[in-house]
């Protein structure tokens, strides 16, 4: 069963955020992550407002979790620290 990451992001330091953008796709690819939505127009009707929204599909929940805790993703995440406000949720699909 597929699993998903949904990330809500507001970039606060675009220059520093480039480090995350350079590293994160390698982690997603390693664990079979496929972007279904990234950026684009959005509307917030309830809850906190973020500027960007990303939806990534993984083969299963184990792969989605493994990606997040992987050294590759953690290195990317370190580049993102203090460059963005982020909320990430990992969940099972149908």
HELIX and SHEET records of a PDB file:
HELIX    1   1 UNK A   14  UNK A   30  1                                  17    
HELIX    2   2 UNK A   61  UNK A   69  1                                   9    
HELIX    3   3 UNK A   71  UNK A   80  1                                  10    
SHEET    1   A 4 UNK A  34  UNK A  38  0                                        
SHEET    2   A 4 UNK A  52  UNK A  58 -1                                        
SHEET    3   A 4 UNK A   3  UNK A  11 -1                                        
SHEET    4   A 4 UNK A  84  UNK A  92 -1                                        
END                                                                             
